[in-house]
Amino acid sequence: MGGVRTAGDLVAWMQLTNKMKIDRAKDYVANKLNLKKADLTDETIMAKVRNKYGIGSVIPEHVEYTGMAAKCKIAELLDISINSVNLYKKHLNG
């Protein structure tokens, strides 16, 4: 997997946050993105998917989909808790 070029970062999030083995993590991410598992490694498909869901990319088409905004969308999309996202939201809500 190629990090933000494909779905490597998303699979890694599932491995780290839910202690999933790699095959289960790939299945979970593919299901959440409505893709076949093989599509997770296709840069062309994933560029479109990342843009559609606003979950960041190497060369973002939209500035609002970078950094913390992308990380917030990843947490929401994968139904996971990311500490930095939680702290950011807490800070915003005062």
Buried (B, 14 or more C-beta within 10 A) or exposed (E): BBEBBBBBBBBBBBBEBBEBEEEBBBBBBBEBBEBEEEBBBBEEBBBEBBBEBBBBBEEBEEEEBEEEBBBBBBBBBBEBEBEEBEEBEEEEEE
